[in-house]
Amino acid sequence: MKVLVTGGVRSGKSRHAEELLVGQPSVTYVAPGPTTDEDPDPDWADRVAAHRERRPASWTTRESRDLGAALAVEGAVLVDCLGTWLTAVIDEAQAWEQPSADVHALVSARLTVAVAALSAAAGPVVLVTNEVGLGVVPSHRSGRLFRDLLGTVNQTLGAACDEVHLVVAGRVLVL
């Protein structure tokens, strides 16, 4: 089973994603965002710590931005979240100011690898992402670029999943 869990910030999507894998004998939690070493923001560190404390001690945490490699493990995989993955991909390439077509090509290449790995994954996979297309149009180019690219990421990976779950106010709607 492959599931994409989407929703707004603090909607309950991470908790729901974790609940989907309760009872799995082996779970690899993939954190594709900035590490606390890279981002000294205390709020980010607190958020990471809260997520760690909530997960079972038996789960393995893997910090990786290589979704293809991260999905090619034994057992269940939880990736939280694709928004931080996308940010990291653009950051690593220093692509925020590059032409949109170039950034789209970069992300598309990474997505192709991720979709192939998702399709080949033997165990259950749960991907968490943010739903950013329901609000106002961002006033800054970087915000518009992120929103548009994450929409593409969500559509592409959602199409490769068996189910998509929308979480709003802690409630889950299976699409």
Biotite code that builds the C-alpha atoms (Angstrom):
import biotite.structure as struc

atoms = struc.array([
    struc.Atom([0.000, 0.000, 0.000], chain_id="A", res_id=1, res_name="MET", atom_name="CA", element="C"),
    struc.Atom([1.295, 3.422, -0.950], chain_id="A", res_id=2, res_name="LYS", atom_name="CA", element="C"),
    struc.Atom([-0.441, 6.474, 0.522], chain_id="A", res_id=3, res_name="VAL", atom_name="CA", element="C"),
    struc.Atom([0.092, 10.208, 0.057], chain_id="A", res_id=4, res_name="LEU", atom_name="CA", element="C"),
    struc.Atom([-1.136, 12.186, 3.072], chain_id="A", res_id=5, res_name="VAL", atom_name="CA", element="C"),
    struc.Atom([-1.724, 15.870, 2.425], chain_id="A", res_id=6, res_name="THR", atom_name="CA", element="C"),
    struc.Atom([-3.154, 18.769, 4.364], chain_id="A", res_id=7, res_name="GLY", atom_name="CA", element="C"),
    struc.Atom([-2.396, 22.177, 5.738], chain_id="A", res_id=8, res_name="GLY", atom_name="CA", element="C"),
    struc.Atom([0.129, 23.095, 8.396], chain_id="A", res_id=9, res_name="VAL", atom_name="CA", element="C"),
    struc.Atom([-0.761, 21.584, 11.796], chain_id="A", res_id=10, res_name="ARG", atom_name="CA", element="C"),
    struc.Atom([-3.714, 19.728, 10.287], chain_id="A", res_id=11, res_name="SER", atom_name="CA", element="C"),
    struc.Atom([-2.767, 16.405, 11.880], chain_id="A", res_id=12, res_name="GLY", atom_name="CA", element="C"),
    struc.Atom([-1.309, 14.859, 8.733], chain_id="A", res_id=13, res_name="LYS", atom_name="CA", element="C"),
    struc.Atom([1.934, 13.631, 10.350], chain_id="A", res_id=14, res_name="SER", atom_name="CA", element="C"),
    struc.Atom([0.085, 11.993, 13.213], chain_id="A", res_id=15, res_name="ARG", atom_name="CA", element="C"),
    struc.Atom([-2.307, 10.325, 10.753], chain_id="A", res_id=16, res_name="HIS", atom_name="CA", element="C"),
    struc.Atom([0.606, 9.098, 8.625], chain_id="A", res_id=17, res_name="ALA", atom_name="CA", element="C"),
    struc.Atom([2.275, 7.593, 11.679], chain_id="A", res_id=18, res_name="GLU", atom_name="CA", element="C"),
    struc.Atom([-0.975, 5.866, 12.685], chain_id="A", res_id=19, res_name="GLU", atom_name="CA", element="C"),
    struc.Atom([-1.150, 4.227, 9.258], chain_id="A", res_id=20, res_name="LEU", atom_name="CA", element="C"),
    struc.Atom([2.062, 2.341, 10.042], chain_id="A", res_id=21, res_name="LEU", atom_name="CA", element="C"),
    struc.Atom([1.362, 1.339, 13.648], chain_id="A", res_id=22, res_name="VAL", atom_name="CA", element="C"),
    struc.Atom([1.910, -2.380, 13.996], chain_id="A", res_id=23, res_name="GLY", atom_name="CA", element="C"),
    struc.Atom([4.446, -2.632, 11.181], chain_id="A", res_id=24, res_name="GLN", atom_name="CA", element="C"),
    struc.Atom([7.435, -4.684, 12.351], chain_id="A", res_id=25, res_name="PRO", atom_name="CA", element="C"),
    struc.Atom([9.965, -2.346, 10.764], chain_id="A", res_id=26, res_name="SER", atom_name="CA", element="C"),
    struc.Atom([9.515, 1.332, 9.860], chain_id="A", res_id=27, res_name="VAL", atom_name="CA", element="C"),
    struc.Atom([12.095, 3.690, 8.426], chain_id="A", res_id=28, res_name="THR", atom_name="CA", element="C"),
    struc.Atom([11.180, 7.312, 9.078], chain_id="A", res_id=29, res_name="TYR", atom_name="CA", element="C"),
    struc.Atom([12.759, 9.478, 6.381], chain_id="A", res_id=30, res_name="VAL", atom_name="CA", element="C"),
    struc.Atom([13.365, 13.117, 7.309], chain_id="A", res_id=31, res_name="ALA", atom_name="CA", element="C"),
    struc.Atom([14.300, 14.889, 4.066], chain_id="A", res_id=32, res_name="PRO", atom_name="CA", element="C"),
    struc.Atom([14.416, 18.425, 5.479], chain_id="A", res_id=33, res_name="GLY", atom_name="CA", element="C"),
    struc.Atom([17.182, 20.422, 7.077], chain_id="A", res_id=34, res_name="PRO", atom_name="CA", element="C"),
    struc.Atom([18.938, 18.804, 10.003], chain_id="A", res_id=35, res_name="THR", atom_name="CA", element="C"),
    struc.Atom([19.198, 20.688, 13.272], chain_id="A", res_id=36, res_name="THR", atom_name="CA", element="C"),
    struc.Atom([22.920, 21.050, 12.479], chain_id="A", res_id=37, res_name="ASP", atom_name="CA", element="C"),
    struc.Atom([22.087, 22.878, 9.251], chain_id="A", res_id=38, res_name="GLU", atom_name="CA", element="C"),
    struc.Atom([19.248, 24.966, 10.671], chain_id="A", res_id=39, res_name="ASP", atom_name="CA", element="C"),
    struc.Atom([19.964, 26.263, 14.188], chain_id="A", res_id=40, res_name="PRO", atom_name="CA", element="C"),
    struc.Atom([16.408, 27.622, 14.524], chain_id="A", res_id=41, res_name="ASP", atom_name="CA", element="C"),
    struc.Atom([15.194, 26.540, 18.014], chain_id="A", res_id=42, res_name="PRO", atom_name="CA", element="C"),
    struc.Atom([11.581, 26.317, 16.819], chain_id="A", res_id=43, res_name="ASP", atom_name="CA", element="C"),
    struc.Atom([12.632, 23.850, 14.094], chain_id="A", res_id=44, res_name="TRP", atom_name="CA", element="C"),
    struc.Atom([14.628, 21.842, 16.662], chain_id="A", res_id=45, res_name="ALA", atom_name="CA", element="C"),
    struc.Atom([11.582, 21.716, 18.968], chain_id="A", res_id=46, res_name="ASP", atom_name="CA", element="C"),
    struc.Atom([9.377, 20.543, 16.113], chain_id="A", res_id=47, res_name="ARG", atom_name="CA", element="C"),
    struc.Atom([11.843, 17.780, 15.170], chain_id="A", res_id=48, res_name="VAL", atom_name="CA", element="C"),
    struc.Atom([12.100, 16.692, 18.822], chain_id="A", res_id=49, res_name="ALA", atom_name="CA", element="C"),
    struc.Atom([8.297, 16.539, 19.208], chain_id="A", res_id=50, res_name="ALA", atom_name="CA", element="C"),
    struc.Atom([7.999, 14.310, 16.146], chain_id="A", res_id=51, res_name="HIS", atom_name="CA", element="C"),
    struc.Atom([10.790, 12.019, 17.418], chain_id="A", res_id=52, res_name="ARG", atom_name="CA", element="C"),
    struc.Atom([9.182, 11.660, 20.844], chain_id="A", res_id=53, res_name="GLU", atom_name="CA", element="C"),
    struc.Atom([5.848, 10.704, 19.299], chain_id="A", res_id=54, res_name="ARG", atom_name="CA", element="C"),
    struc.Atom([7.275, 7.886, 17.154], chain_id="A", res_id=55, res_name="ARG", atom_name="CA", element="C"),
    struc.Atom([7.876, 4.385, 18.518], chain_id="A", res_id=56, res_name="PRO", atom_name="CA", element="C"),
    struc.Atom([11.458, 3.783, 19.685], chain_id="A", res_id=57, res_name="ALA", atom_name="CA", element="C"),
    struc.Atom([11.685, 0.807, 17.310], chain_id="A", res_id=58, res_name="SER", atom_name="CA", element="C"),
    struc.Atom([11.442, 3.055, 14.247], chain_id="A", res_id=59, res_name="TRP", atom_name="CA", element="C"),
    struc.Atom([14.662, 3.928, 12.449], chain_id="A", res_id=60, res_name="THR", atom_name="CA", element="C"),
    struc.Atom([15.194, 7.578, 11.514], chain_id="A", res_id=61, res_name="THR", atom_name="CA", element="C"),
    struc.Atom([17.056, 8.334, 8.312], chain_id="A", res_id=62, res_name="ARG", atom_name="CA", element="C"),
    struc.Atom([17.892, 11.873, 7.271], chain_id="A", res_id=63, res_name="GLU", atom_name="CA", element="C"),
    struc.Atom([18.119, 11.791, 3.494], chain_id="A", res_id=64, res_name="SER", atom_name="CA", element="C"),
    struc.Atom([17.143, 13.945, 0.570], chain_id="A", res_id=65, res_name="ARG", atom_name="CA", element="C"),
    struc.Atom([17.675, 11.053, -1.838], chain_id="A", res_id=66, res_name="ASP", atom_name="CA", element="C"),
    struc.Atom([14.112, 9.738, -1.996], chain_id="A", res_id=67, res_name="LEU", atom_name="CA", element="C"),
    struc.Atom([15.080, 6.984, -4.416], chain_id="A", res_id=68, res_name="GLY", atom_name="CA", element="C"),
    struc.Atom([17.593, 5.504, -1.967], chain_id="A", res_id=69, res_name="ALA", atom_name="CA", element="C"),
    struc.Atom([15.395, 6.194, 1.052], chain_id="A", res_id=70, res_name="ALA", atom_name="CA", element="C"),
    struc.Atom([12.497, 4.222, -0.443], chain_id="A", res_id=71, res_name="LEU", atom_name="CA", element="C"),
    struc.Atom([14.710, 1.253, -1.334], chain_id="A", res_id=72, res_name="ALA", atom_name="CA", element="C"),
    struc.Atom([14.804, -0.238, 2.155], chain_id="A", res_id=73, res_name="VAL", atom_name="CA", element="C"),
    struc.Atom([13.244, -3.300, 3.757], chain_id="A", res_id=74, res_name="GLU", atom_name="CA", element="C"),
    struc.Atom([9.953, -2.786, 5.553], chain_id="A", res_id=75, res_name="GLY", atom_name="CA", element="C"),
    struc.Atom([7.646, 0.188, 5.767], chain_id="A", res_id=76, res_name="ALA", atom_name="CA", element="C"),
    struc.Atom([8.759, 3.734, 4.966], chain_id="A", res_id=77, res_name="VAL", atom_name="CA", element="C"),
    struc.Atom([7.338, 7.052, 6.134], chain_id="A", res_id=78, res_name="LEU", atom_name="CA", element="C"),
    struc.Atom([8.609, 10.225, 4.425], chain_id="A", res_id=79, res_name="VAL", atom_name="CA", element="C"),
    struc.Atom([7.765, 13.433, 6.286], chain_id="A", res_id=80, res_name="ASP", atom_name="CA", element="C"),
    struc.Atom([7.602, 15.680, 4.385], chain_id="A", res_id=81, res_name="CYS", atom_name="CA", element="C"),
    struc.Atom([7.784, 16.372, 0.669], chain_id="A", res_id=82, res_name="LEU", atom_name="CA", element="C"),
    struc.Atom([7.660, 20.151, 1.218], chain_id="A", res_id=83, res_name="GLY", atom_name="CA", element="C"),
    struc.Atom([10.912, 20.083, 3.162], chain_id="A", res_id=84, res_name="THR", atom_name="CA", element="C"),
    struc.Atom([12.351, 17.700, 0.549], chain_id="A", res_id=85, res_name="TRP", atom_name="CA", element="C"),
    struc.Atom([11.482, 20.123, -2.232], chain_id="A", res_id=86, res_name="LEU", atom_name="CA", element="C"),
    struc.Atom([13.007, 23.040, -0.332], chain_id="A", res_id=87, res_name="THR", atom_name="CA", element="C"),
    struc.Atom([16.191, 21.034, 0.229], chain_id="A", res_id=88, res_name="ALA", atom_name="CA", element="C"),
    struc.Atom([16.421, 20.072, -3.459], chain_id="A", res_id=89, res_name="VAL", atom_name="CA", element="C"),
    struc.Atom([16.150, 23.707, -4.531], chain_id="A", res_id=90, res_name="ILE", atom_name="CA", element="C"),
    struc.Atom([18.514, 24.870, -1.770], chain_id="A", res_id=91, res_name="ASP", atom_name="CA", element="C"),
    struc.Atom([21.186, 22.290, -2.649], chain_id="A", res_id=92, res_name="GLU", atom_name="CA", element="C"),
    struc.Atom([21.112, 23.380, -6.286], chain_id="A", res_id=93, res_name="ALA", atom_name="CA", element="C"),
    struc.Atom([21.047, 27.048, -5.256], chain_id="A", res_id=94, res_name="GLN", atom_name="CA", element="C"),
    struc.Atom([18.208, 27.306, -7.737], chain_id="A", res_id=95, res_name="ALA", atom_name="CA", element="C"),
    struc.Atom([15.791, 29.780, -6.133], chain_id="A", res_id=96, res_name="TRP", atom_name="CA", element="C"),
    struc.Atom([16.819, 32.520, -8.570], chain_id="A", res_id=97, res_name="GLU", atom_name="CA", element="C"),
    struc.Atom([17.302, 30.305, -11.621], chain_id="A", res_id=98, res_name="GLN", atom_name="CA", element="C"),
    struc.Atom([14.783, 30.423, -14.470], chain_id="A", res_id=99, res_name="PRO", atom_name="CA", element="C"),
    struc.Atom([11.600, 28.548, -13.575], chain_id="A", res_id=100, res_name="SER", atom_name="CA", element="C"),
    struc.Atom([12.010, 26.110, -16.463], chain_id="A", res_id=101, res_name="ALA", atom_name="CA", element="C"),
    struc.Atom([15.434, 25.066, -15.150], chain_id="A", res_id=102, res_name="ASP", atom_name="CA", element="C"),
    struc.Atom([14.116, 24.514, -11.633], chain_id="A", res_id=103, res_name="VAL", atom_name="CA", element="C"),
    struc.Atom([11.142, 22.552, -12.960], chain_id="A", res_id=104, res_name="HIS", atom_name="CA", element="C"),
    struc.Atom([13.556, 20.334, -14.942], chain_id="A", res_id=105, res_name="ALA", atom_name="CA", element="C"),
    struc.Atom([15.691, 19.743, -11.852], chain_id="A", res_id=106, res_name="LEU", atom_name="CA", element="C"),
    struc.Atom([12.684, 18.757, -9.743], chain_id="A", res_id=107, res_name="VAL", atom_name="CA", element="C"),
    struc.Atom([11.218, 16.652, -12.559], chain_id="A", res_id=108, res_name="SER", atom_name="CA", element="C"),
    struc.Atom([14.430, 14.621, -12.775], chain_id="A", res_id=109, res_name="ALA", atom_name="CA", element="C"),
    struc.Atom([14.367, 13.986, -9.009], chain_id="A", res_id=110, res_name="ARG", atom_name="CA", element="C"),
    struc.Atom([10.666, 13.092, -9.195], chain_id="A", res_id=111, res_name="LEU", atom_name="CA", element="C"),
    struc.Atom([11.284, 10.521, -11.924], chain_id="A", res_id=112, res_name="THR", atom_name="CA", element="C"),
    struc.Atom([13.735, 8.723, -9.644], chain_id="A", res_id=113, res_name="VAL", atom_name="CA", element="C"),
    struc.Atom([11.341, 8.964, -6.681], chain_id="A", res_id=114, res_name="ALA", atom_name="CA", element="C"),
    struc.Atom([8.386, 7.571, -8.647], chain_id="A", res_id=115, res_name="VAL", atom_name="CA", element="C"),
    struc.Atom([10.460, 4.631, -9.875], chain_id="A", res_id=116, res_name="ALA", atom_name="CA", element="C"),
    struc.Atom([11.604, 3.888, -6.319], chain_id="A", res_id=117, res_name="ALA", atom_name="CA", element="C"),
    struc.Atom([8.052, 4.238, -5.001], chain_id="A", res_id=118, res_name="LEU", atom_name="CA", element="C"),
    struc.Atom([6.763, 1.803, -7.619], chain_id="A", res_id=119, res_name="SER", atom_name="CA", element="C"),
    struc.Atom([9.508, -0.691, -6.750], chain_id="A", res_id=120, res_name="ALA", atom_name="CA", element="C"),
    struc.Atom([9.093, -0.419, -2.968], chain_id="A", res_id=121, res_name="ALA", atom_name="CA", element="C"),
    struc.Atom([8.200, -3.799, -1.517], chain_id="A", res_id=122, res_name="ALA", atom_name="CA", element="C"),
    struc.Atom([6.728, -2.576, 1.761], chain_id="A", res_id=123, res_name="GLY", atom_name="CA", element="C"),
    struc.Atom([4.107, 0.000, 2.622], chain_id="A", res_id=124, res_name="PRO", atom_name="CA", element="C"),
    struc.Atom([5.055, 3.615, 1.947], chain_id="A", res_id=125, res_name="VAL", atom_name="CA", element="C"),
    struc.Atom([3.422, 6.710, 3.417], chain_id="A", res_id=126, res_name="VAL", atom_name="CA", element="C"),
    struc.Atom([4.400, 10.105, 2.049], chain_id="A", res_id=127, res_name="LEU", atom_name="CA", element="C"),
    struc.Atom([3.448, 13.297, 3.890], chain_id="A", res_id=128, res_name="VAL", atom_name="CA", element="C"),
    struc.Atom([3.120, 16.587, 2.049], chain_id="A", res_id=129, res_name="THR", atom_name="CA", element="C"),
    struc.Atom([1.660, 20.034, 2.463], chain_id="A", res_id=130, res_name="ASN", atom_name="CA", element="C"),
    struc.Atom([-1.348, 21.326, 0.581], chain_id="A", res_id=131, res_name="GLU", atom_name="CA", element="C"),
    struc.Atom([-0.310, 24.839, -0.410], chain_id="A", res_id=132, res_name="VAL", atom_name="CA", element="C"),
    struc.Atom([-2.565, 25.484, -3.387], chain_id="A", res_id=133, res_name="GLY", atom_name="CA", element="C"),
    struc.Atom([-5.673, 26.502, -1.441], chain_id="A", res_id=134, res_name="LEU", atom_name="CA", element="C"),
    struc.Atom([-4.541, 29.948, -0.326], chain_id="A", res_id=135, res_name="GLY", atom_name="CA", element="C"),
    struc.Atom([-3.700, 33.260, -1.881], chain_id="A", res_id=136, res_name="VAL", atom_name="CA", element="C"),
    struc.Atom([-1.105, 33.671, -4.611], chain_id="A", res_id=137, res_name="VAL", atom_name="CA", element="C"),
    struc.Atom([2.240, 34.355, -2.877], chain_id="A", res_id=138, res_name="PRO", atom_name="CA", element="C"),
    struc.Atom([3.571, 37.837, -3.495], chain_id="A", res_id=139, res_name="SER", atom_name="CA", element="C"),
    struc.Atom([7.190, 36.675, -3.852], chain_id="A", res_id=140, res_name="HIS", atom_name="CA", element="C"),
    struc.Atom([8.638, 34.700, -6.744], chain_id="A", res_id=141, res_name="ARG", atom_name="CA", element="C"),
    struc.Atom([10.133, 32.055, -4.433], chain_id="A", res_id=142, res_name="SER", atom_name="CA", element="C"),
    struc.Atom([6.729, 31.453, -2.845], chain_id="A", res_id=143, res_name="GLY", atom_name="CA", element="C"),
    struc.Atom([5.042, 31.063, -6.218], chain_id="A", res_id=144, res_name="ARG", atom_name="CA", element="C"),
    struc.Atom([7.827, 28.773, -7.447], chain_id="A", res_id=145, res_name="LEU", atom_name="CA", element="C"),
    struc.Atom([7.540, 26.584, -4.335], chain_id="A", res_id=146, res_name="PHE", atom_name="CA", element="C"),
    struc.Atom([3.737, 26.444, -4.508], chain_id="A", res_id=147, res_name="ARG", atom_name="CA", element="C"),
    struc.Atom([3.752, 25.494, -8.182], chain_id="A", res_id=148, res_name="ASP", atom_name="CA", element="C"),
    struc.Atom([6.498, 22.899, -7.808], chain_id="A", res_id=149, res_name="LEU", atom_name="CA", element="C"),
    struc.Atom([4.943, 21.312, -4.729], chain_id="A", res_id=150, res_name="LEU", atom_name="CA", element="C"),
    struc.Atom([1.664, 21.067, -6.623], chain_id="A", res_id=151, res_name="GLY", atom_name="CA", element="C"),
    struc.Atom([3.519, 19.158, -9.337], chain_id="A", res_id=152, res_name="THR", atom_name="CA", element="C"),
    struc.Atom([5.263, 16.951, -6.751], chain_id="A", res_id=153, res_name="VAL", atom_name="CA", element="C"),
    struc.Atom([1.926, 16.191, -5.071], chain_id="A", res_id=154, res_name="ASN", atom_name="CA", element="C"),
    struc.Atom([0.158, 15.371, -8.333], chain_id="A", res_id=155, res_name="GLN", atom_name="CA", element="C"),
    struc.Atom([2.986, 13.180, -9.594], chain_id="A", res_id=156, res_name="THR", atom_name="CA", element="C"),
    struc.Atom([3.464, 11.172, -6.405], chain_id="A", res_id=157, res_name="LEU", atom_name="CA", element="C"),
    struc.Atom([-0.274, 11.098, -5.705], chain_id="A", res_id=158, res_name="GLY", atom_name="CA", element="C"),
    struc.Atom([-0.816, 9.462, -9.086], chain_id="A", res_id=159, res_name="ALA", atom_name="CA", element="C"),
    struc.Atom([1.776, 6.812, -8.173], chain_id="A", res_id=160, res_name="ALA", atom_name="CA", element="C"),
    struc.Atom([0.063, 6.021, -4.852], chain_id="A", res_id=161, res_name="CYS", atom_name="CA", element="C"),
    struc.Atom([-2.847, 3.692, -4.148], chain_id="A", res_id=162, res_name="ASP", atom_name="CA", element="C"),
    struc.Atom([-4.601, 6.306, -2.012], chain_id="A", res_id=163, res_name="GLU", atom_name="CA", element="C"),
    struc.Atom([-4.447, 10.002, -1.186], chain_id="A", res_id=164, res_name="VAL", atom_name="CA", element="C"),
    struc.Atom([-5.662, 11.164, 2.235], chain_id="A", res_id=165, res_name="HIS", atom_name="CA", element="C"),
    struc.Atom([-6.581, 14.802, 2.885], chain_id="A", res_id=166, res_name="LEU", atom_name="CA", element="C"),
    struc.Atom([-6.336, 15.817, 6.547], chain_id="A", res_id=167, res_name="VAL", atom_name="CA", element="C"),
    struc.Atom([-8.220, 18.901, 7.732], chain_id="A", res_id=168, res_name="VAL", atom_name="CA", element="C"),
    struc.Atom([-8.560, 19.818, 11.402], chain_id="A", res_id=169, res_name="ALA", atom_name="CA", element="C"),
    struc.Atom([-7.493, 16.315, 12.386], chain_id="A", res_id=170, res_name="GLY", atom_name="CA", element="C"),
    struc.Atom([-10.160, 14.712, 10.206], chain_id="A", res_id=171, res_name="ARG", atom_name="CA", element="C"),
    struc.Atom([-9.239, 12.427, 7.331], chain_id="A", res_id=172, res_name="VAL", atom_name="CA", element="C"),
    struc.Atom([-10.908, 12.314, 3.944], chain_id="A", res_id=173, res_name="LEU", atom_name="CA", element="C"),
    struc.Atom([-9.789, 9.482, 1.660], chain_id="A", res_id=174, res_name="VAL", atom_name="CA", element="C"),
    struc.Atom([-9.811, 10.827, -1.885], chain_id="A", res_id=175, res_name="LEU", atom_name="CA", element="C"),
])
